[in-house]
Amino acid sequence: GPQQSIRVNFAPATTQAIDGYVVDSGAAFGARAEGVKFGWDADLTSSAATSASSSPDARYSSFIPMNDHRWEIELPSGMYRVRVVAGGPDSVDAVCNIDVEDRPALRNTTTKFNHWLDVTVRAVVTDGRLTIRPADGSKNASLCFVEIEPSDDGTRLLSWLQLGFSSDNKAERCLPPNLRRLGWRQYVRDGALP
């Protein structure tokens, strides 16, 4: 898997880049200057926006409305920690139902007291791409920025997770010896698994 984190800020192309972040200005999926492939399932460059309203820092002031569109980034198979920040400086009553790799990540609504929603989830990538998409009922959801980092659990547990937990015995059989000693339930309890 990749050794480093990838941080993406959703903003108009004219926005000044933020240190440590690459800019996604709404272009359709493809290769970027940074040597990474990411983007949307359609060209959304015209909807990338920045608000002059106050926000905690520049990452929060720009955004791209998702509507019915999905955003993807090419990644090696493995486990990742994915932070998603949705909303915007003026976002109110936006229903941010957002899935990461087809699992619920956010199910919340912005308010006048809380313009941003911030969540970190674990995701297992098996198809070479991490996908972030609006789920049923999503309305006016926008992405501000995402942070993706490889999770230490990744390679060790990927094959085991792919098999699923159809039975305790099957899961126990698939475990590497060091995990079998500790017991996989402990791993689940400690939140080391999604």
C-alpha positions in Angstrom: 0.0 0.0 0.0 1.0 3.6 -0.2 3.3 4.9 2.6 1.9 8.3 2.8 -1.4 10.1 3.5 -3.4 11.8 0.7 -5.2 14.9 1.6 -7.6 16.5 -0.9 -9.2 19.9 -0.6 -12.3 20.5 -2.8 -12.1 24.0 -4.2 -12.1 26.1 -7.4 -9.0 25.7 -9.5 -8.1 29.3 -8.8 -7.9 28.7 -5.0 -4.5 28.9 -3.4 -3.3 25.4 -2.6 -3.2 24.5 1.1 0.1 23.1 2.4 -0.1 19.3 2.4 -3.3 19.1 0.4 -3.9 18.6 -3.3 -6.8 20.5 -4.9 -9.8 18.7 -6.5 -11.5 21.4 -8.5 -14.3 19.1 -9.7 -12.7 17.6 -12.8 -13.8 14.1 -14.0 -11.8 11.2 -12.8 -8.3 11.1 -14.2 -4.5 11.5 -13.6 -3.5 14.6 -11.7 -0.2 16.5 -11.6 0.6 14.8 -8.3 0.8 11.4 -10.0 -2.4 10.3 -8.3 -5.7 9.5 -10.1 -8.8 10.9 -8.6 -11.9 12.9 -9.5 -15.7 12.8 -10.1 -18.0 10.7 -12.3 -18.7 13.9 -14.3 -17.2 17.3 -14.8 -18.3 19.4 -11.8 -15.7 22.2 -12.1 -18.5 24.8 -12.6 -19.9 24.0 -9.2 -16.7 24.2 -7.1 -17.2 27.2 -4.8 -15.6 29.2 -2.0 -17.5 31.2 0.6 -16.4 34.4 2.2 -18.3 33.6 5.4 -16.1 32.7 8.4 -14.8 29.2 8.8 -12.2 27.5 11.0 -9.6 27.6 8.3 -9.3 27.7 4.5 -10.0 23.9 4.1 -13.5 24.5 5.4 -14.3 27.6 3.3 -14.4 25.8 -0.1 -16.5 22.9 -1.2 -18.1 21.0 -4.1 -21.8 20.0 -4.0 -22.1 16.3 -4.6 -25.7 16.1 -5.9 -25.9 12.6 -7.3 -22.2 12.3 -8.1 -19.5 10.1 -6.7 -15.9 10.9 -6.1 -13.1 8.3 -6.4 -9.4 8.0 -5.9 -7.2 5.2 -7.2 -5.6 3.3 -4.2 -3.9 -0.1 -3.7 -6.1 -2.7 -2.0 -5.9 -2.4 1.7 -7.4 -0.8 4.8 -7.5 3.0 5.1 -8.6 5.6 7.7 -10.8 8.1 5.8 -11.8 11.5 7.2 -14.6 13.2 5.4 -15.6 16.8 6.1 -18.9 17.9 4.5 -21.0 21.0 4.5 -19.7 24.6 4.1 -19.6 28.0 5.7 -23.3 28.7 4.8 -24.6 25.1 4.9 -27.9 24.7 6.7 -30.3 21.8 6.5 -28.0 19.9 4.1 -28.7 16.2 4.6 -25.3 14.7 4.4 -25.9 11.0 3.9 -22.5 9.9 2.6 -21.1 6.4 2.0 -17.4 5.5 1.9 -16.9 2.2 -0.1 -20.6 1.6 0.1 -20.7 1.7 3.9 -22.5 4.5 5.8 -20.0 7.1 6.9 -22.2 10.2 7.6 -25.9 10.3 8.4 -26.4 13.9 9.6 -27.7 17.3 8.8 -26.0 20.7 8.9 -27.6 23.4 11.1 -27.1 27.1 11.7 -25.0 26.2 14.7 -23.0 23.4 12.9 -22.2 24.2 9.3 -19.7 21.3 9.0 -19.9 17.5 9.6 -16.7 15.7 10.3 -16.3 11.9 10.5 -13.4 9.4 10.3 -14.2 5.8 9.2 -12.2 2.8 8.3 -12.6 1.5 4.7 -11.4 -1.6 3.0 -10.4 -1.1 -0.7 -10.6 -4.2 -2.8 -11.2 -2.9 -6.3 -8.3 -0.4 -6.7 -10.5 2.7 -5.9 -11.9 4.3 -2.8 -15.4 5.6 -3.6 -17.2 8.4 -1.7 -20.9 8.8 -2.8 -24.1 10.3 -1.6 -26.6 7.7 -0.2 -30.3 7.6 -0.4 -32.0 10.7 1.1 -28.9 12.9 0.7 -29.8 16.5 -0.1 -27.5 19.5 -0.7 -24.4 17.6 0.6 -21.0 19.1 -0.3 -17.5 17.8 0.3 -15.0 20.3 1.8 -12.0 18.0 2.2 -11.0 14.4 2.7 -7.9 12.9 4.4 -6.9 9.3 3.6 -4.2 7.4 5.3 -3.2 3.7 5.1 -4.3 1.9 8.3 -1.7 -0.3 10.0 -4.3 -3.1 10.1 -4.5 -3.2 6.3 -2.4 -5.9 4.8 -2.6 -8.2 7.8 -6.4 -8.3 7.9 -7.5 -7.7 4.3 -7.8 -11.3 3.2 -9.5 -12.3 6.4 -12.0 -9.5 6.1 -12.8 -10.4 2.5 -13.9 -13.8 3.7 -16.3 -12.2 6.1 -17.5 -13.5 9.5 -19.8 -16.3 8.3 -18.7 -18.3 11.3 -16.4 -17.9 14.2 -14.4 -21.0 13.3 -13.9 -19.8 9.7 -12.7 -16.5 10.9 -10.4 -18.1 13.5 -8.9 -20.4 10.8 -8.1 -17.5 8.6 -6.3 -15.5 11.2 -2.5 -15.1 11.3 -1.0 -16.8 14.3 -0.3 -13.6 16.2 -3.9 -12.6 15.9 -5.2 -16.0 16.8 -3.3 -15.8 20.1 -4.8 -12.4 20.9 -8.2 -13.4 19.6 -10.0 -11.6 16.9 -12.8 -10.5 19.2 -10.3 -8.3 21.0 -9.5 -6.6 17.7 -13.1 -5.9 17.0 -13.7 -4.6 20.5 -10.7 -2.3 20.3 -12.1 -0.8 17.1 -9.2 -2.1 15.0 -11.7 -3.3 12.5 -14.4 -1.3 10.7 
